[in-house]
Amino acid sequence: MLQFPSVSEEEFDFDAYWLVKSIDDTQKLILFTGQGKNSGLELELDYQNNPEEFELFSVGDLVQLPREIFVVSETIPYQPQYECF
């Protein structure tokens, strides 16, 4: 499942570049906009736990983001495990 529920994996381009649209230095947030097939999509990432990587970005940069950022694991409903006596 993708970060974008309205987009299927077949429609999404994992190799496309993303534009750094804005950077919030106080909260260490970066807003990325999709390019090409992913145009119209935006993704905001929090870099508070990774300040070294945060410093590598500048507004206007075109970057490729790792595939893992876009894939969200589906939650499995809770199934209690018990034994009947």
N, C-alpha and C positions, 0 to 999 in steps of 0.2 A: 504494500500500500504506500502511496506517495504522500508527501507533505501537502499536496494539493488534491483534495478529494474529488474535485470535478475533472481531473485530468487522468487518463489511463496511462499505464506504463508504455503502451504502444505509441501514444501521441507525444510523449515526453522525450526530449533529447538530452540524455545524460552527459554528452560530450560538448554541448553548446557552452559558449562563453556567457558570463554574467557581468553586467556593468555595476560598478560600485556607485550607487546613486547618492547616498549620503552617509556620513559618519557622525556619530554622537560620542564625542570624546569623554564626556562625564560619565555616561552609563556604559561605555564601550560596546555600543550597538552599531552594526553596519547593515544598511539596507541595500540589497542587490536586486537588479531588474533583469529579467530574462531577455535573451537575444535570440534571433532566428525563430525556430520552432517554439521556443519558450517565451516569446514576446507576450506581454500582457501579464506575466507572472512576476510577483515580487516576493522576496524572502528576506526576513530580518533575522540576523544571527547575533547572539550575545557572546562577546569575547572577554568577559570579566575574568574568567578562569584561565585565559590564554592571552595575556597582554603582549607577549612577544610577537605572536602572530598578528595581533591587532595592529601593531605598528607597521606591518608590511603593506597595508592597504592605503590607497589614496583615492579621493573622489575622481571618477573618470576612468579608473583602471578597468580593463577587461580581464576577467580571471575565470579559470575553470575551477569549479567546486567539486569536492569528492562525492562520488555516488552515494556514500553512506549518509550524507546530509539529507538527501531527498527521500530516502526509504524509511518508513516508519513501520515498526513491527506491529502486527495486528494483535490486539488484546484478546486473549482466550477467556471465555467466561469461567468464573470460579467453579470448580468441581470438587466438592469435599470428598476426601477419601476416608472411608470408615468400614469397619467390619461388622457384620450382623451376627449376633449371638443367638 
